[in-house]
Amino acid sequence: MAAGKAVLSSCGDMTSFTFGPHTIRFRTSRHLRKYTRVKEWDRGYIVVDAVYDTLGEVEEYIDLVPVLEDLYFDADEFLSPIQEVCIEYA
């Protein structure tokens, strides 16, 4: 993975955000099929297009700061080197 690049993905009702050696996982809707496009990245706030089996494709908003703080991460330190977020599925 390129320096400054993080990866967003999902599997079932879990979303994964990976940067460097850390993978942060958190629950999402069980109806989420996949993320399709990152529209905006702003230091922990992500705007993405996501496909749901009940709604089709919709714009979704993810705020990583509270997730990181709940896990006792220094959110500013963790997020500051991230320049880009991409979506990857195996």
N, C-alpha and C positions, 0 to 999 in steps of 0.2 A: 504494500500500500504506500502511496506517495506521501511524503511529509506534508502535513497540514490537511490531509484528506481523511474524512470520517465516513463510515458506512452505516446506512440505515436499512433495516430489513425487518421482516416479520415471519412468524411461523405460528399458525393457530391463533391463539389469543395473546401471544406475546410479541412485543416489538423489541428489537435489539439495536443498540447504537454502539458502534465500535470505533474507538480511536486509540492508536498505540496499543499498549498491552491490555487495555480495559474494554470490557464489553458490559454495557449497562442494559439490563432487561427489565421491562415493565409491562404490565397487563394492558391490553387494548380490547376492543370489541371482538367477540367470537365470530362476528360477521365479516371482519376484515379479511379480504382475500390477499391483497398486496398493495404496496405503495408503487406508484408508477412514475412519479416525477417530483423532484425537489424544485420548488418554485422560488423559495427564498430561504436564506440562512442568515440569522442575525444573532450571533453569540448566544446560542442556546434556544432560540426560538426558530422553529422550522415550519414553513408552509409547504405542504405537499399535496399532490393529487393521490387519492387512494380509491381502490375499488372495493366495494362492499357487496355481499351477495344479496342484500336487501335494498340497497339504494343505487347501485351502479357506481359510477365514478363521481366523486365529490372532492371538494377542497377540504383539507384537514389541517389542524393546527396542533403542534406539539411544543410544549414548553419544558425543556430539559432541566432548567434551573431548580425547580422544587424537587425533582427526582434526584438530582445530584446532591442537593442539600440533605434530603432524607437519608442518603447513603453516606453522609459525612464527608463528601468531597468538597474541596474548595472550588466552587463552580467557576469563578473567574480564572483561576489558574488552569483548570482542566480545559475550559472552552477557548481561552485566548489564542492558542496556536492553531486552532482549526480554521482553515480558510475555505474549505469546500466540503459539502456533504453529498454523497452519491448514494444511489440505491443499488444494491446487489443481492441477487438470489442465486443459490447454488444450482 
